[in-house]
């Protein structure tokens, strides 16, 4: 089980493929396994690195530092530990917030950045939604929280067609669910995130990806990111929900692979 000590705890990571490095950074759930549908496809031409966030999965259950900035520092620490000087960063949702910080604060470490289903800053809708998610977690417990997530992350038609598969996934996620206070503090972390005023400073080539039917981070967030980041490209899928990286994995891969290839040094 590959683990590297980063600051006050060890991070679990996976590495596959040969080529220029690509770090895939997961969203609120924090599991490296979120990128299952990307790893095999991208590892054919890239050195693919994924990791469990601090306090999640096979990483140490550290109970401090649950801010987006701290999680961004963990990514830089992982790059340093793996001797990766420069990489592409693909961040989904909370991972996209982490990627924004890296693009602002560590531009020399990035060859390109992909912001998938991310957001600029919490607005009234965002606060309502994540406030409700936190209430479900604290009042009804992890099981209800995990079940509710399926209804939020995936389109209705996908849930109807894949109900048993999602039930199995829910059971797997519940078996490794972090302590409630860690999950709640991660929600607090994203509710505190806002780098909007610094987005105009990003010079790293950026691709913004979203879905029209995403009800967690609606497409207007992706449109705003693309407007505020100089020269950013944007791709909006008509369907796929928040987890379009899984629901529309082939289309996502086909959109992102050429972008990374076009910005791979040398």
Secondary structure, 3 states (H helix, E strand, C coil): CCEEEECCEEEEEEEECCCEEEEEECCCCCCHHHHHHHHHHHCCCEEEEEECCCCCCCCCCCCCCCCHHHHHHHHHHHHHHCCCCCEEEEEECHHHHHHHHHHHHCHHHEEEEEEECCCCECCHHHHHHHHHHHHHHHHHCHHHHHHHHHHHHCCHHHHHHCHHHHHHHHHHHHHCCCCHHHHHHHHHHHHCCECHHHHHHCCCCEEEEEECCCCCCCHHHHHHHHHHCCCCEEEEECCCCCCHHHHCHHHHHHHHHHHHHHCCCC
